[in-house]
Amino acid sequence: MAHIIDDDMIEYVGILAKLELDHEEREAAKKDMGRMLDYIDQLNELDTAGVEPMSHVFPVHNVFREDVVENGDDRENILKNAPDSKDGAFKVPKTVE
């Protein structure tokens, strides 16, 4: 089924996409959009009965680890790397007067 994309449609899509297309670009966009819609029609002809909907082609699993604090109470060793410290914290130069 051939889709005919007219100049009004290209103008509307250009406004939505905030594109300024010259004449050659409009003609190319018409052909491209027609091919895309033809391909969608071709996909719609496939029998998808019994096919489960999916969001990804490959199975996706949660790969995040549990947020567990490890070595969180090692302040003294951490402050050994600081050029200067005060009251158990990094001491930095004053930045606001």
Secondary structure, 3 states (H helix, E strand, C coil): CCCCCCHHHHHHHHHHHCCCCCHHHHHHHHHHHHHHHHHHHHHHCCCCCCCCCCCCCCCCCCCCCCCCCCCCCCHHHHHCCCCCEECCEECCCCCCC
